[in-house]
Amino acid sequence: MADQSLPVWARPEAFEAVPEHFPPYGYLDRKGTPIGFESFDHLFQTIKDDPSQGIGFVWTPKHPYLVTPEEVPELFLAVKRFRIEASRDNYLDARRNAILFGLFACYAVFTLYEGSVIGLIKNQVFSYGLALLIMMGLMPLYDAWKSRRAASQLTPDAMAADAPAVRFEIWLGRQSAAGTQRLLVGMVIVGLAQLYDVFVQKQGVAAIVDGRGWLAEGGLFKPFNGDYVSFLTAPFVHGGPLHFAFNFLALRYLGKRVEVLASWQHLMGCFFVTMLAGGFCSLLLVDSPTVGASGAICGLLGFLMVFETTHKALVPRSSRRRLAGAVFGLVLIGLVGFSFIDNAAHAGGLFAGMGYAWVVFPKSSSPLRPHPGSGAGFWGMASLGLLIFSVVVAALRIAG
């Protein structure tokens, strides 16, 4: 019988039972293949000496189910060594990327500066380069530096405190999320239509690389001409390959998190409501065309900020901190890239998502995932149907 006093990810049976007929110690490699050892020392040395193993689970005679290495106090020194080596490699990679994007930003300064700092800041190419430096260089470098510092200062108590967050993220990654996959497929369908439009009907490979021609039919254009369907189609249209890639990756993580914790019905409902809210705020406050799922993605982020705060027993504390860090990064990027980032859509989606979570999911001290609520099935299917309609119309408008 499952322990109802624990969230599902914290229960021993959340992961598989120890493989039968295997030695008493072992781990699963990155492919999920069990590797057994007769002694604890062999397991200890394997984790300690080879960070490339990517070990997620281990087992010992004390554990009938698979656990993370952080849940085994005797593995402290091995985990610390593993983290130090892994964080060093991540830091070196992040530093290299920061240097490359930093050089790009410097190149933009030297080629675009014409004696006016204000003019440079307002230049979209420079702002784009600076935003890339922050997103792809400085923020990952800071995260890598923090991880490296934490690894070098790791204590047994700190490892034990980290264990719930590690376990939660691994559990989350192993859950199915069909609703999120449907949204991602919708993005890909419209993205392929845009590729066809740019490559075949416009200016070929050069247009794909530099972004010319990506603002196709389906976007929300200003001044508004009464095309209300564009509120539905614009979130699936993107302004270029990087814009698409960033939104795709963000939706894959945030969408899955919402779906697993709060149900696919409310994933669809929140995405639909917040994409409309983002488009409406953009229409009121921004003159440039609106494209992209960023408003809805910020809506999912806002949803999670409130949901995980009002359901504290359901998620580890460090997960909420990570979401707060994402909001801070969103604000920072918005300030730097104000010349090409639709901050009104971001803010509208973020606050709409926060409101959605606050209204639909009352505060709870239960560690159990909340029931979607009466009427959630109809609401989810209606939202899904409207989103499918949005994808189909956006693709037809672009490719037609």
For each residue, the residues with C-beta under 8 A, 3 or more apart:
1:
2: 8 11 13
3: 6 11
4: 367 368
5: 367
6: 3 10 11 367
7: 10 11 313 314 315 367 368 369
8: 2 11 14 171 368 369
9: 14 167 168 171 172
10: 6 7 14 164 167 168 367
11: 2 3 6 7 8 14
12: 15 63 64 65
13: 2 17 65
14: 8 9 10 11 65 167 171
15: 12 57 65 66 67 171
16: 19 65 66
17: 13 20 64 65 66
18: 22 59 63 64 65 66
19: 16 22 26 34 36 59
20: 17
21:
22: 18 19 26 34 36
23: 26 36 37 38
24: 36 38 60 61
25: 36 37 38 39 40 42 43 58 59 60 61
26: 19 22 23 34 35 36 37 43 58 59
27: 34 35 43 46 47 53 55 57 58 59 69
28: 32 33 34 35 55 56 57 58 66
29: 32 33 35 53 54 55
30: 53 54 56
31:
32: 28 29
33: 28 29
34: 19 22 26 27 28
35: 26 27 28 29 46
36: 19 22 23 24 25 26
37: 23 25 26 40 42 43 46
38: 23 24 25 42
39: 25 42 43
40: 25 37 43 44 60 74
41: 44 45
42: 25 37 38 39 45 46
43: 25 26 27 37 39 40 46 47 58 60 75
44: 40 41 47 48 74 75 77 78
45: 41 42 48 49 78
46: 27 35 37 42 43 49 50 53 55
47: 27 43 44 50 53 55 58 69 75 78 79 81 82
48: 44 45 77 78 81 82
49: 45 46 81
50: 46 47 53
51: 82 85 86 89
52:
53: 27 29 30 46 47 50
54: 29 30
55: 27 28 29 46 47 58 69 82
56: 28 30 68 170
57: 15 27 28 66 67 68 170
58: 25 26 27 28 43 47 55 63 66 67 68 69 72 75
59: 18 19 25 26 27 63 65 66 67
60: 24 25 40 43 63 72 74
61: 24 25
62:
63: 12 18 58 59 60 66 67 71 72
64: 12 17 18
65: 12 13 14 15 16 17 18 59
66: 15 16 17 18 28 57 58 59 63
67: 15 57 58 59 63 71 72 167
68: 56 57 58 71 163 166 167 170
69: 27 47 55 58 72 75 78 79 82
70: 75 79 159 160 162 163 166 167
71: 63 67 68 163 167
72: 58 60 63 67 69 75
73: 76 156 159 160
74: 40 44 60
75: 43 44 47 58 69 70 72 78 79
76: 73 79 80 154 156 159
77: 44 48 80 81
78: 44 45 47 48 69 75 81 82
79: 47 69 70 75 76 82 83 154 159
80: 76 77 83 84 151 154 159
81: 47 48 49 77 78 84 85
82: 47 48 51 55 69 78 79 85 86
83: 79 80 86 87 147 150 151 154
84: 80 81 87 88 148 151 152
85: 51 81 82 88 89
86: 51 82 83 89 90 151
87: 83 84 90 91 144 147 148 150 151
88: 84 85 91 92 148
89: 51 85 86 92 93
90: 86 87 93 94 144 147 148
91: 87 88 94 95 141 144 145 147 148
92: 88 89 95 96
93: 89 90 96 97 144
94: 90 91 97 98 137 140 141 143 144 145
95: 91 92 98 99 141 144
96: 92 93 99 100
97: 93 94 100 101 136 137 140 141
98: 94 95 101 102 133 137 138 140 141
99: 95 96 102 103 137
100: 96 97 103 104 137
101: 97 98 104 105 129 132 133 136 137
102: 98 99 105 106 133 137
103: 99 100 106 107
104: 100 101 107 108 129 132 133
105: 101 102 108 109 126 129 130 132 133
106: 102 103 109 110
107: 103 104 110 111 129
108: 104 105 111 112 123 125 126 129 130
109: 105 106 112 113 120 126
110: 106 107 113
111: 107 108
112: 108 109 120 123 125 126
113: 109 110 116 120
114: 119 120
115: 119
116: 113 119 120
117: 120 121
118: 121 122
119: 114 115 116 122 123
120: 109 112 113 114 116 117 123 126
121: 117 118 126 127 339
122: 118 119 127 339
123: 108 112 119 120 126 127 339
124: 127 128 339 340
125: 108 112 128 129
126: 105 108 109 112 120 121 123 129 130
127: 121 122 123 124 130 131 336 337 338 339 340
128: 124 125 131 132 337 340
129: 101 104 105 107 108 125 126 132 133
130: 105 108 126 127 133 134 336 337
131: 127 128 134 135 333 336 337 341
132: 101 104 105 128 129 135 136 137 242
133: 98 101 102 104 105 129 130 136 137 138
134: 130 131 137 138 139 329 332 333 336
135: 131 132 139 246 329 333
136: 97 101 132 133 139 140
137: 94 97 98 99 100 101 102 132 133 134 140 141
138: 98 133 134 141 142
139: 134 135 136 142 143 329
140: 94 97 98 136 137 143 144
141: 91 94 95 97 98 137 138 144 145
142: 138 139 145 146
143: 94 139 140 146 147
144: 87 90 91 93 94 95 140 141 147 148
145: 91 94 141 142 148 149
146: 142 143 149 150
147: 83 87 90 91 143 144 150 151
148: 84 87 88 90 91 144 145 151 152
149: 145 146 152 153
150: 83 87 146 147 153 154 158
151: 80 83 84 86 87 147 148 154
152: 84 148 149
153: 149 150 158
154: 76 79 80 83 150 151 158 159
155: 158 159
156: 73 76 159 160
157: 160 161
158: 150 153 154 155 161 162
159: 70 73 76 79 80 154 155 156 162 163
160: 70 73 156 157 163
161: 157 158 164
162: 70 158 159 165 166 318
163: 68 70 71 159 160 166 167
164: 10 161 167 168 316 318
165: 162 168 169 316 317 318 319
166: 68 70 162 163 169 170
167: 9 10 14 67 68 70 71 163 164 170 171
168: 9 10 164 165 171 172 315 316 319
169: 165 166 172 173 319
170: 56 57 68 166 167 173 174
171: 8 9 14 15 167 168 174 175
172: 9 168 169 175 256 257 260
173: 169 170
174: 170 171
175: 171 172 256 260
176:
177: 180 181 255 256 259 260 264
178: 181 182 264
179: 182 183 255 259 264 267 268 384
180: 177 183 184 251 252 255 256 259 267
181: 177 178 184 185
182: 178 179 185 186 384 387
183: 179 180 186 187 251 255 267 268 271 387
184: 180 181 187 188 248 251 252 255
185: 181 182 188 189
186: 182 183 189 190 236 387 388 390 391
187: 183 184 190 191 236 238 244 247 248 251 293
188: 184 185 191 192 248
189: 185 186 192 193 391 395
190: 186 187 193 194 218 236 237 238 391 394 395 398
191: 187 188 194 195 238 244
192: 188 189 195 196 395
193: 189 190 196 197 394 395 398 399
194: 190 191 197 198 214 216 237 238 398
195: 191 192 198 199 208
196: 192 193 199 200 201 398 399
197: 193 194 200 201 202 213 216 398 399
198: 194 195 201 202 203 207 208 212 213 214 216
199: 195 196 202 204 205 207 208
200: 196 197
201: 196 197 198
202: 197 198 199 207 212 213
203: 198 206 207 212 213
204: 199 207 208
205: 199 208 209
206: 203 209 210 212
207: 198 199 202 203 204 210 211 212 213 214
208: 195 198 199 204 205 241
209: 205 206 241
210: 206 207
211: 207 214 239 240 241
212: 198 202 203 206 207
213: 197 198 202 203 207 216
214: 194 198 207 211 238 239 240 243 291
215: 219 237 239 289 291
216: 194 197 198 213 219 237 397 398
217: 397 398 400
218: 190 230 233 234 236 237 291 393 394 397 398
219: 215 216 230 233 234 237 289 290 291
220: 224 230 231 234 279 282 283 289 290 291
221: 224 225 227 230 289
222: 283 286 287 288 289 290
223:
224: 220 221 227 283
225: 221
226:
227: 221 224 230
228: 231
229: 232 233 393
230: 218 219 220 221 227 233 234 279
231: 220 228 234 275 276 279 280
232: 229 235 275 386 389 390 393 394
233: 218 219 229 230 236 237 390 393 394 397
234: 218 219 220 230 231 237 279 290 291 292 394
235: 232 275 278 279 291 292 293 295 296 390
236: 186 187 190 218 233 293 390 391 394
237: 190 194 215 216 218 219 233 234 291 292 394 398
238: 187 190 191 194 214 243 244 247 291 292 293
239: 211 214 215 243 291 292
240: 211 214 243 244
241: 208 209 211 244 245
242: 132 245 246
243: 214 238 239 240 246 247 291 292
244: 187 191 238 240 241 247 248
245: 241 242 248 249
246: 135 242 243 249 250
247: 187 238 243 244 250 251 292 293 294 297
248: 184 187 188 244 245 251 252
249: 245 246 252 253
250: 246 247 253 254 297
251: 180 183 184 187 247 248 254 255 293 297 300
252: 180 184 248 249 255 256
253: 249 250 256 257
254: 250 251 257 258 297 300 301 304
255: 177 179 180 183 184 251 252 258 259 267 271 300
256: 172 175 177 180 252 253 259 260
257: 172 253 254 260 261 300 304
258: 254 255 261 262 266 267 270 300 303 304 307
259: 177 179 180 255 256 262 263 264 267
260: 172 175 177 256 257
261: 257 258 304 307 308 311 314 315 369
262: 258 259 266 267 303 307 357 361 369 370 372
263: 259 266 267 372 376 380
264: 177 178 179 259 267 268 380
265: 268 269 372 376 377 379 380 381 383
266: 258 262 263 269 270 356 360 372 376 380
267: 179 180 183 255 258 259 262 263 264 270 271 300 380
268: 179 183 264 265 271 272 380 383 384 387
269: 265 266 272 273 356 376 379 380 383
270: 258 266 267 273 274 296 299 300 303 353 356 357
271: 183 255 267 268 274 275 296 299 300 383 387
272: 268 269 275 276 296 383 386 387
273: 269 270 276 277 299 352 353 356
274: 270 271 277 278 295 296 298 299 300 302 303 348 349 352 353 356
275: 231 232 235 271 272 278 279 293 295 296 299 349
276: 231 272 273 279 280
277: 273 274 280 281 295 299 348 349 351 352
278: 235 274 275 281 282 290 294 295 296 298 299 342 344 345 346 348 349 352
279: 220 230 231 234 235 275 276 282 283 290 295 345 348
280: 231 276 277 283 284 348
281: 277 278 284 285 295 344 345 347 348 349
282: 220 278 279 285 286 290 295 342 344 345 348
283: 220 222 224 279 280 286 290
284: 280 281 344
285: 281 282 344
286: 222 282 283 290 342 343 344 345
287: 222
288: 222 342
289: 215 219 220 221 222
290: 219 220 222 234 278 279 282 283 286 342 345
291: 214 215 218 219 220 234 235 237 238 239 243
292: 234 235 237 238 239 243 247 295 342 345
293: 187 235 236 238 247 251 275 296 297
294: 247 278 297 298 341 342 345 346 349
295: 235 274 275 277 278 279 281 282 292 298 299 342 345 346 348 349
296: 235 270 271 272 274 275 278 293 299 300 349
297: 247 250 251 254 293 294 300 301 349
298: 274 278 294 295 301 302 330 345 346 347 349 350 353
299: 270 271 273 274 275 277 278 295 296 302 303 349 350 352 353 356
300: 251 254 255 257 258 267 270 271 274 296 297 303 304 353
301: 254 297 298 304 305 323 326 327 330 350 353
302: 274 298 299 305 306 349 350 351 352 353 354 356 357
303: 258 262 270 274 299 300 306 307 353 354 356 357
304: 254 257 258 261 300 301 307 308 323 353 357
305: 301 302 308 309 320 323 324 327 353 354 357
306: 302 303 309 310 353 354 357 358
307: 258 261 262 303 304 310 311 357 361
308: 261 304 305 311 312 314 315 319 320 323
309: 305 306 312 320
310: 306 307 357 358 361 362 363 364
311: 261 307 308 314 315 361 363 364 366 370
312: 308 309 315 317 320 365
313: 7 364 365 366 367
314: 7 261 308 311 366 367 368 369
315: 7 168 261 308 311 312 319 320
316: 164 165 168 319 320
317: 165 312 320 321
318: 162 164 165 321 322
319: 165 168 169 308 315 316 322 323
320: 305 308 309 312 315 316 317 323 324
321: 317 318 324 325
322: 318 319 325 326
323: 301 304 305 308 319 320 326 327
324: 305 320 321 327 328
325: 321 322 328 329
326: 301 322 323 329 330
327: 301 305 323 324 330 331 350
328: 324 325 331 332
329: 134 135 139 325 326 332 333
330: 298 301 326 327 333 334 346 350
331: 327 328 334 335
332: 134 328 329 335 336
333: 131 134 135 329 330 336 337 341
334: 330 331 337 338 341 343 346
335: 331 332 338
336: 127 130 131 134 332 333
337: 127 128 130 131 333 334 340 341
338: 127 334 335 341 343
339: 121 122 123 124 127
340: 124 127 128 337
341: 131 294 333 334 337 338 346
342: 278 282 286 288 290 292 294 295 345 346
343: 286 334 338 346 347
344: 278 281 282 284 285 286 347 348
345: 278 279 281 282 286 290 292 294 295 298 342 348 349
346: 278 294 295 298 330 334 341 342 343 349 350
347: 281 298 343 344 350 351
348: 274 277 278 279 280 281 282 295 344 345 351 352
349: 274 275 277 278 281 294 295 296 297 298 299 302 345 346 352 353
350: 298 299 301 302 327 330 346 347 353 354
351: 277 302 347 348 354 355
352: 273 274 277 278 299 302 348 349 355 356
353: 270 273 274 298 299 300 301 302 303 304 305 306 349 350 356 357
354: 302 303 305 306 350 351 357 358
355: 351 352 358 359
356: 266 269 270 273 274 299 302 303 352 353 359 360
357: 262 270 302 303 304 305 306 307 310 353 354 360 361
358: 306 310 354 355 361
359: 355 356
360: 266 356 357 373
361: 262 307 310 311 357 358 364 370
362: 310
363: 310 311
364: 310 311 313 361 370
365: 312 313
366: 311 313 314 370
367: 4 5 6 7 10 313 314
368: 4 7 8 314
369: 7 8 261 262 314
370: 262 311 361 364 366 373
371:
372: 262 263 265 266 376 377 380
373: 360 370 376
374:
375: 378 379
376: 263 265 266 269 372 373 379 380
377: 265 372 380 381
378: 375 381 382
379: 265 269 375 376 382 383
380: 263 264 265 266 267 268 269 372 376 377 383 384
381: 265 377 378 384 385
382: 378 379 385 386
383: 265 268 269 271 272 379 380 386 387
384: 179 182 268 380 381 387 388
385: 381 382 388 389
386: 232 272 382 383 389 390
387: 182 183 186 268 271 272 383 384 390 391
388: 186 384 385 391 392
389: 232 385 386 392 393
390: 186 232 233 235 236 386 387 393 394
391: 186 189 190 236 387 388 394 395
392: 388 389 395 396
393: 218 229 232 233 389 390 396 397
394: 190 193 218 232 233 234 236 237 390 391 397 398
395: 189 190 192 193 391 392 398 399
396: 392 393 399 400
397: 216 217 218 233 393 394 400
398: 190 193 194 196 197 216 217 218 237 394 395
399: 193 196 197 395 396
400: 217 396 397
